[in-house]
Amino acid sequence: MIEFEHVTKAFHGKAAVSDVSLNFARGAFSVLVGTSGSGKSTTLKMINRMVDFDSGIIRFAGEPVTRHPVTALRRRMGYAIQSIGLFPHWTVAENIATVPRLLKWPDKKIHSRVIELLELLNLEPAVFYQRYPHQLSGGQQQRVGVARALAADPEVLLMDEPFGALDPVTRSSLQQEILRVQRAEGRTIILVTHDIDEALALADHLVLMDNGKVVQQGAPDTLLRQPANDFVRGFFGDSDRGIRLLGLYCVKNLVRLGEAPSGG
Ligand code: ADP
């Protein structure tokens, strides 16, 4: 659905992304993982043209992204990032409805989509619909941010460290909710994280980046069991950690298949 061919981007003469070729499949949960500064965010932002690239081609639905008008492209791609806050003077419902209102959806359709998303993200509509952002916890605000990015039913959801500042328990429950949303709506998601556990808990397709390059990509268990080189082996740590992470990955897939209690 989204393909990169030999894409390169430099800032002030220094390469941020070098000769990256990638394929993000429709309906898959893809995760870009790597240390800070490895080029993950730049890669993500080139997809919705928040950052222009220097050379190569990025295609979305078969067409180079540079041929899609920017506003049309961004309407087809939700974007959730921890630092994009909610509008403080708007209720939860108004925040979630931001893009549908711009698209002039009828009020009834907006209302039912807001209710649907609140339920999907475990926010009781009767409680949260009319609340203001300052009345929400950090985790609830993040959920509303994700609901807002999903509201107009984008074909792709791009997420950049969306759970960054949350405590581990809230973070883990949001990860489960995002997985549920992805499963329920057959959503194409591309998420950036530096957190190895998060990457393995979520990814169908894992892309490990270092120094602006893709070091290895594939199913998480392929990277764990058949690391392409010492860097990949070292990134995922010693064998004990690898085995524990592989366990996490298996649990996630059992949850996905509905063979374990929902919520993990
Ligand atoms: P990551 O998301 O993996 O932390 P980034 O894609 O944000 O990495 O950054 C990759 C490299 O590009 C880093 O060296 C970073 O400093 C540089 N970079 C990213 N954005 C900009 C920018 N707007 N201006 C200058 N340099 C940038």
Boltz pocket constraint, residues with backbone or C-beta under 6 A from the ligand:
constraints:
  - pocket:
      binder: B
      contacts: [[A, 11], [A, 12], [A, 14], [A, 15], [A, 16], [A, 34], [A, 35], [A, 36], [A, 37], [A, 38], [A, 39], [A, 40], [A, 41], [A, 42], [A, 43]]
      max_distance: 6.0
